[in-house]
Amino acid sequence: MRVLVVWCPDWPATALGIDAAVPGSVLAAGKVAACTAAARAQGVRRGQRVRDAQRRCPDLVVADRDPDAEGRLFERVAEAVAELIPKVEVVRPGMCAVPARGPSRFYGGEESLRLHVQDAVVEAGFDCGAGVADGLFAAELAARRDGGVIVPPGGTAPFLAPYPLAVLERPELAGLLARLGVRTLGDFAALPAGHVAGRFGADGARAHRLARGEEPRPVAPGAAGGDLAVRAAFDPPAERSEQVVFTAKRLAGDLHAGLAAGGLTCVRLAVEVGFVDGRVLHRLWRHDGGLSAQAVAERVRWQLAAWRPPAEDAVWGGVAWLELTPDQVVPDTGRQESLWGRSGVTDRVARAADRIQALLGHRGVTRPFMVGGRDPGEQVVRVPVGDLPPHDLPDGPWPGRVPAPAPAVVPAAAPRADVVDARGRAVRVSARCEVSSPPARITVPGGDAERVAAWSGPWPVAERWWDPARARRRARFQVVTDRGRAYLLAVEDGDWRIEAVYD
């Protein structure tokens, strides 16, 4: 199927207002997620650590990534394309696709269509490339090449052959194939399909089809699932976007349940929002892995934010109804069952959590996620049930991090402790990390003094030394008492605290 893809370069930077002529980068998890053309000219690349990027480009403008801003702003691009071609499919913020066969006849050929779409996006204020090819994957690469090219029908495989495996965006598969001597998509496509599926599984087989120029799924239009649609009416009309987003999350759960009953999953979702004044906002969203309830809610929020002035809180007199329709469904390949048996237990827990959230609020029920961090308390973040993990999770290395094993208990607020030597004098640590005298006894809140049987330290931790207002310096100790208890202690300005307790 002939597909036209519109690709806006460096979209995370564009969404934050960083001009392409300015050396700038957008960070996620402490690494460069996107950078401008000016930054690339000075050696900045995606995946670099901040310090490495700043070493190559000292005047680099740095900003944290904002996925919500990316989604909101890209709605303007999708609207510009929709003025020319209906049923625009948003693949992700920064890229959208439309079927090219019908519109190319109307506009006088694929090259004329490509130029019309490209001019419309540029007139909307955004730089872009537009490419046409057989399938979404090849069309995206065509849009990225020299502002956009047209791959002739049947020429997808030769067009893809010279590209490196990195364009598949599967680092583990690309690394393994490279070790086996497979360097390009052409080398990968030449392998027998049966052997690839047997060695690399379903994901490897799908990547192999892409390398051969075969698209696993068509771009809109496609088979719809109107009978599986879910709808909610607001009476009175919803005046705040948060009400609509919360309802979208609930509807997405109902939609997934209906699809699961038929052994299906949705890879392209149609979202329609109807307003009191009769206006209807429609958008197609694609996600090959299936959109979670939280991902659906995020896309509804982007739609609402893009169609109303940012300064206003009400949306066109109120939202009257919301409808989610699975525009393209595929067989569900299943998922790994839980260790204790059927997934019904997990489903019941999820439904119970949703009911409690309705009573206590969205952040009333959370679940922990392990992340990087220097302190034991920093290595766990709490995310509301149903939400995806934060996109800006901290990444290491972490000098001064507490070594394994991890402590069993980390108090929310570190309680004070008294640490004295054999003569009863408070133990102190100098700026050079010299201990005034060996710790002999420790008194914890609400307890008697315990004799120190063994101790190790100090381990200095200096944080934010470049910011005098937020700078912090402390020293850590691990202490075992004669009662078999083990503590992680920290002293700062002579004040001892219990940071964690070992089991």
N, C-alpha and C positions, 0 to 999 in steps of 0.2 A: 504493500500500500504506500502510495506517495505521501510524504509528510513534509510539512514546512515547520521549521523550528525557529523561534525568535529567542536569541540568547543575548542577555545584557552583561557585558564583562564586568568583573569585580563588583558584583551587585551588593555584597555586604558593606563595601566601602561607600558605594553610591547612596545606600540607604541611610548612612550616617552623615551624609553631606560632605564627604572628602572628595575633592576634585581630582580628576585623573592626572592633572599636571603637577599635583602636590605629592611628594613622597609620603605615602600614608599606608598604614596597615591596620587590619582588624584582627583582634586577638580572641581566641577561644581556648580555654584550658592552658593559658600561658604560652601558646604558640601562635604563629601567624596563620590565620584561617583564610585571609585574602589580603591582597595588596594592590596598589595602583600601578599603572604602567611606569610612572616616574620612579617608584620604589623598585620595581623589577629591573629597571635600567641600572640601578646601583647595586644589584646583587641580592635583593631581598626575594625570598621564595616562600611559598606555602610550606608549613610544617617546621619552619625554623623557630628556634627559641627567640624570645624578645631580645636578649642580650646579643645574640649572634646577628640578628637583623639590624640592631642599632650600631653594632660594630662596623657593618658595611655601609650603613646610612645614618650618620650621627644626627641629622636633622629630621629623622623619621617621625611623622605624626602617628601616634598610637591611640587606639580607641577599642573599647570592649564591644564584642559583637552583640547585636540586638535583633534576634529573629523576628520579633513582633514588628519592628520597624521595616524589616525587609518584606514581610508579607503585606503590610498595609500599603507601602509605596508601590509594590509591584502590581497592585490592582489597577493603577493608572495605566500601566503598560498593557495589561490584559484588556482594559476598556478600549484603548486605542486600536488594538488588533480586532476586537469584537465589532468595532464600527465597520470593518470591511468584511469580516468572515464570522458567521455565528458559531456557537459551540466551541469557544476557545478552551483548551484544556491546560490548566496550570500544572506543570510537572513539579516545579519547586519555585520559590521566589528567585527570580532571575532568569527563568526559562519557561516558555509556554509553547504549545504545539497546536496545529490545526491540520486537518486533511487538505491536501493540495489538489486533488484530482478535479473536483467540481469547481472550486474557485479559480483555478488556472484557466479553465475554459471561459469563464466569465470575464476575466481580466486580460485575456489575450495571450496566454502562455505562462509557463512557470517563472521565467525571468521577469516578466512584467508584474506578476503577482508578488514575487520576492521584493522587487523594488517598491511597489505600493505599500506593502506592510512595513518595510524598513523605513520608508519616508514618514509613515504615520507615527511610528514610535519616536523617531528623531524629532518630529514636530511637537510631540508631547513632552520633549525635554530630556530624552534619554538616548545614550549611545547604544547601538545594538548591531548584531550581525544576524542575518537571516539565511538559512540554508535549506535546500530541498534534496531529499534522497528517498530511497526505499527503506522505510522504517525509522523509528524515533532515534535509535542509537546513532546511525550514520548521519541523520539529519542534524543532530546536535554537533557532531564533529565538523560537518560541512558549514554550520553557522559560525563555528569558531575559527575557520580558516579564512584569513584575509577579508574579514567583514562579511563573509558569506559566499558560498558557491553552490552550484547545482550539480549533483551527481546524476549522470544519465541513468535511465531505467536499465536494470540488469548490471550496472557497474558498481554495485555496492561492495562486493567482495574485493575486487582490485583496489578500490578506493581505501578500504580499511587495512589492507595487507601491510603497508609500511608502518603503521602506527605501533608504538610500544604497548606492552601489556598494561602499563599504568593507567591507560584510558578506561580500562574496565572497572577501575576503582575497587579492586579486590586485592589488597596488598599481600595477604597470605598466599592466595593462589598465584599471583604474579611472581612472588619470591620463589615459590616452589618450582614453577615452570622455568624460571630463569636458571635455577640450579640444575634443571634437567636439559638445559641448552635451548629452550624455547624462548625467543626474545621478542618476537613481533606477533601481531594478530594473524598475519599470514602463516607463520610457523604453527601457531596454535590451531588455526582453521584446517590445516593439512592433516591433523591427527584424526584417526578414526573416531566417529562419534560414539560408538559403543564402548571403546576403550576409555574414552574420556569420562563417560557416565559411570563406568565401573570403578575408575580410579579416584575421581573427584566428586562424585555424587551429583545430586540435583543442581546444586549451585554451580558446579563446574560445567555441567551439561548446558545450563542456561547461558553461561559466559561463552561457551563454545558456539552456540547458535548465534550469539551476537557477533562473534569474530567472523563467522561465515556469512554475515549479512542477512541472517534470518531473524525476524522480529518475533519474540515470543507472544506478544499481544498487540492488537491493532490500536491505532489512535481513533478517537471519536470520528464518525458515529459508530456505535456498536450495539450489541444486544443490551437492552435495558431491563431493569427489574422493577417495574412500576408496582407490581403486586406486593413487593417487599418493602415499599416505601413506608416511612414512619412520619407522622405529622403531629404537631402540637399547636393548639390555638391559645392565644393569650386574651383573657377576659378578666379584668380590663387590659387594654393593650400594654405591652411592656415598654416602659419609658426609659429604661437603662439597659445598656448593652450587656451588663453582667447577668441580667435575668435571662436574656436570650442565650448567652454562652452556657450558662448552667443547664438550661433546658436542652441545648444541643448535646451536651455531654450525656444526659440521661437518654435522649433519643438514640444516640449512637450505640449505647448499651443495648437498647431494645432491637436496633437494626442488626447488630452482631449476633444477638440471640436467634433472630429469625433466620439469618443466613446459616448459622451453625446447624440449625435443625434440618436444613437441606443439604448439608455438607458443602457449603459454598463460602467464599470469602470475596470481599469487594476490593477491587483495585482502582476503580474510578467512581467517584462519588459526586452526585449532583446536589448542590445546596441551594435552596430557594428560600428567600426571606420576603414575606409580604407585609406591607405597611398599611396603616389606616387610610392613607390617601390613595391607595390603589396601586402604588408602585411595587414592582417585584424585582428583587435582585437575584440573579441566577449566575452560578459559576460551577465549572467542572474542576475537580481536584483529582490528581492521580498519585498513587503510591503503590509501587509494585509489591511491597511487603504487606499491604493492608493497613488502613488507617485505624489507629487506636481511638478510643473515646476521647482522650485528651487531645490528640492530633486533630480530630474533627472539631472540637470546641475551639482550638486555636484558629483554624481556618474560618470559622464563623466569625470570630472576633476580628480577623483581618478584613473580611468583607464589610462588616459594619463600620469599622474604623475608616475604611477607604471611601465610603459613600456618605460620610457626614463630616461637617467641619470639625476639626480637632477641638475647638474651644467649646463646642456644644456637647451637653451630656445627653440630651434627648435625641432620638433618631426619628425625624420626620413624623412627629406626632405620635409615635409609638409603633411597635411591631405587633401585627395582628396574628401572624402565624409563621411557623417554621416547618419546612419539610426537607427530609433527607431521602434521596432516592439512589439506590445502587445502580449506576449507569452501566457498569460492566462487572460481571461476576465471573469467577473461575472456580474450579473445584478446589476445595481446601485440602492441602496435603497433610493436614493433621499437625499435632504437636506432641511433645514428650509428656507422658503422664507423670503425675507426682509420685514420689517414692512410696507413699502410703496407699496408693490405689487410684481410684477414679478421680477425675477432675471435678466432680460434683462438689466435693468438700471445698475446693478453692472457690468455686462459683458461689456457694452459700456464704462463704466468708466475705466475698466481694459485695454481694447484695446487702449483707448486714452492715458492712462499712458504709455503703451508700446511704442506708437509712439513718445511720448515726450522723453522717455528714449533713444530711438534710436538717437534723435537729441542732447540731453544734456549729454548723458552718463548714466551709470548704476545708479549712485548716484544722478542723476539729479531730480528724483522724489522719495520722501520718505513718510512714514506714521509713526505716533507716536505709541509707545507701552508704557503702564504704567508699571513701575517696582518699586522696592524698592529704598529707598534713604533717606538721611538726609535732603538735601536741596530740595526746590521745583523744581529747574532745573535739579536735578539728577533723579527725579522720572519719567522722560519721555526720552526715547531713540528713535532716528529716524532711521528707517530701510528702505533700498531701496524697492520700490514696487515690489512684487513678491518674496522677500526673506523671509525666516523663521525668527522668533525672535532669537536673539542671545542665544546660549546655556548656556552662563555664566552670566545670569542675576543676579544682586546682590540680596541678601536675607537678611532679618532682623534678629534680632531686630535692631532698629536704635535709640540708646539713643540720646536725643536732637532733635528728629525729630519734625518738625512744626506740631502742632495738627490741626485736622479738624476744620473748612472747609478749603479746599485747595484754595490758591489765584487764581484769575482769569487771571492775566497777570504776566508772568515771563520774564523779559528782557534778551536778549542774553548776554549782558554785563551790570552788575549792575552799574547804574549811581551813581555818588557821591551826597551827600546831606549834608546840614549844619543843625545841631541840637544844639540849644542854650537854656539856661534857661531864667528866667524872667529878669535877669540883662544883658542878651546878651552875657554871657560867654559860651564857648563851653562845652557841656556836655561830661563828661568822665566816664569811667568805670575802676575801679581798678582791680588788679589781684585777689582780693577777691570778685569780682563782686559787689562792692559797687558803687552806682551812686553818682557822685559829687554833683548833684542837679537835681531836677525834670525837664524833658524836657518841654519847654514852646512854642517854635516856631520851625518850620521846613521849610527849603527852598529847593525846588526841582529844578532840572535843567530847565531853561526856564520858571520859574514860580515865583510868589510873595511868600513872607513868609506867612505861614499858622499857625494859633494858634492851639496848641495841646489841644484837648478837653478831651482826655482820653488816657492812655498808660498803658502797662503792660510789665514786664521784670525786669531785664535782665535774659535771659536764656543762660548760658555758653555752648559753644561747643568747645571741645578740640579734635583735629583730629591728628592722626599719631604721638602721643606723643613719641612713641618708635623710631621714625626716626627724629633726630634733623634737618636734611637737609630739610625735608618736613613737619615738625610739623606746626600746625596752631591752633591758639586760638582766639576766637571771642565771642561776646555776641550779642544776638538778642533782639529786641523790637518789639512789635506791637503797632502802633500809629494810633489814629483816630483824624482827624482835624475838625475844626469848619465848614469846607465846605463839610463835609460828606465823605471825602476820608479816606481810611484805607491803611496803608503801613506796610510791613514787613521790618524792618531795621536791619542792622548788623554793629557793630563797631569793627574794628580791628586796633590796634596800633593808636587809635585816629582818624581813617579814617572811616566816616560813608558812608554806601552804601544802596541803595534801592534794596533789593533782590526780592521783589514781590509787587504786588498791588492787593488789594481785591476789589471785585465788590460791 
